[in-house]
Amino acid sequence: MIYTLSNLIIYLTQTAGTIFNFNQKYWFFPLIRILYISLFIFTLISFIYFINKTTISIKENDFLKLYIIIPVLLTFTKIIFPLFYYLNTDILIGLINTVSLDLITLILGSLIIIKILFQR
C-alpha cells in the first residue's frame, strides 16, 4: 500500500510539473529525485517496522527474514537512478549494461516462495 502510494505521489508530482510547466524550473528535477529517494526509503523502513511489530509464528518469521531481500532490491531499483545522479554515472551505466536488477529480484522472489511452499 505504501509502495503504491509512493509511486502515486511521484506520478502526480511529475504530472503536475508537466501541466503547470514546472519542469522548466531548475528546482523541479532535484525535487523529484529527493522524492524518489525519501519516499522509497520510507517505504522500506515502514515495511520492516510493520513486520517486526506484528506477532507471527516462527515459520512466518523465518520466511519474512528471508524474503526481506525482495523489498530491499525493489527499493534499490527505484532509487538507483536518482541516487547515482549525485554519484559516479559510469558505475550506473556499467551496472545497467551487465545486470537486470528487476530480473534478479523476480528470480530470487520466485525461488524463495518455491522453497517455502515445498519445504516440509
C-alpha positions as CSV (number, residue, x, y, z in Angstrom):
1,M,0.0,0.0,0.0
2,I,2.7,2.5,0.9
3,Y,4.7,1.4,-2.2
4,T,1.7,2.2,-4.4
5,L,1.2,5.5,-2.6
6,S,4.8,6.4,-3.1
7,N,4.5,5.7,-6.8
8,L,1.3,7.7,-7.0
9,I,2.8,10.7,-5.3
10,I,5.7,10.8,-7.7
11,Y,3.4,10.3,-10.7
12,L,1.1,13.2,-9.5
13,T,4.1,15.4,-8.9
14,Q,5.5,14.8,-12.4
15,T,2.1,15.2,-14.0
16,A,1.6,18.5,-12.1
17,G,5.0,19.6,-13.2
18,T,4.1,18.9,-16.8
19,I,0.7,20.6,-16.6
20,F,1.9,23.7,-14.8
21,N,5.2,23.9,-16.7
22,F,7.3,23.4,-13.5
23,N,9.6,21.1,-15.4
24,Q,11.2,24.3,-16.9
25,K,12.3,25.4,-13.4
26,Y,15.7,24.5,-12.0
27,W,14.3,23.1,-8.7
28,F,11.8,20.6,-10.2
29,F,14.1,17.7,-11.1
30,P,16.1,17.8,-7.9
31,L,12.7,17.7,-6.0
32,I,11.7,14.6,-8.0
33,R,15.0,12.9,-7.2
34,I,14.7,13.7,-3.5
35,L,11.1,12.5,-3.5
36,Y,12.2,9.2,-5.1
37,I,14.9,8.6,-2.6
38,S,12.9,9.7,0.5
39,L,9.6,8.0,-0.3
40,F,11.1,4.6,-1.2
41,I,13.4,4.6,1.8
42,F,10.4,5.4,3.9
43,T,8.5,2.6,2.3
44,L,11.3,0.1,3.1
45,I,11.6,1.3,6.7
46,S,7.8,1.2,7.3
47,F,7.8,-2.4,5.8
48,I,10.5,-3.5,8.2
49,Y,8.8,-1.7,11.1
50,F,5.4,-3.4,10.5
51,I,6.9,-6.8,10.0
52,N,8.7,-6.5,13.4
53,K,5.6,-5.1,15.1
54,T,3.2,-7.9,14.3
55,T,3.1,-11.2,16.2
56,I,3.6,-14.1,13.8
57,S,4.6,-17.7,14.0
58,I,8.2,-18.9,13.8
59,K,7.8,-20.2,10.3
60,E,6.3,-16.9,9.1
61,N,9.1,-15.0,10.8
62,D,11.7,-17.2,9.1
63,F,10.0,-16.6,5.7
64,L,9.9,-12.8,6.2
65,K,13.5,-12.7,7.3
66,L,14.5,-14.5,4.1
67,Y,12.0,-12.5,1.9
68,I,13.2,-9.1,3.1
69,I,15.7,-9.1,0.3
70,I,12.9,-8.6,-2.2
71,P,11.7,-5.3,-0.9
72,V,15.3,-4.2,-0.4
73,L,16.0,-4.9,-4.1
74,L,12.8,-3.3,-5.3
75,T,13.6,-0.2,-3.3
76,F,17.2,-0.2,-4.6
77,T,16.0,-0.4,-8.2
78,K,13.7,2.5,-7.6
79,I,16.3,4.8,-6.0
80,I,19.3,3.8,-8.0
81,F,18.8,6.3,-10.8
82,P,18.1,9.4,-8.6
83,L,20.9,8.3,-6.3
84,F,23.5,7.8,-9.0
85,Y,22.8,11.3,-10.4
86,Y,24.7,12.6,-7.4
87,L,27.4,9.9,-7.7
88,N,29.5,8.5,-10.5
89,T,27.4,7.7,-13.5
90,D,29.9,5.4,-15.1
91,I,29.2,2.8,-12.4
92,L,25.4,3.1,-13.1
93,I,25.9,2.6,-16.9
94,G,28.1,-0.4,-16.2
95,L,25.6,-1.9,-13.8
96,I,22.7,-1.4,-16.2
97,N,24.6,-2.9,-19.1
98,T,25.6,-6.0,-17.2
99,V,22.7,-6.9,-14.8
100,S,18.9,-6.5,-14.9
101,L,18.0,-5.9,-11.3
102,D,14.3,-6.5,-11.9
103,L,15.0,-9.9,-13.3
104,I,17.2,-10.8,-10.4
105,T,14.5,-9.6,-8.0
106,L,11.9,-11.7,-9.8
107,I,14.0,-14.9,-9.8
108,L,15.0,-14.5,-6.2
109,G,11.4,-13.9,-5.1
110,S,10.2,-16.9,-7.0
111,L,12.9,-19.1,-5.6
112,I,12.2,-18.1,-2.1
113,I,8.5,-18.6,-2.4
114,I,9.0,-22.1,-4.1
115,K,11.5,-23.0,-1.3
116,I,9.0,-22.1,1.4
117,L,6.0,-23.7,-0.3
118,F,7.6,-27.0,-0.9
119,Q,9.5,-27.2,2.4
120,R,8.2,-29.8,4.8
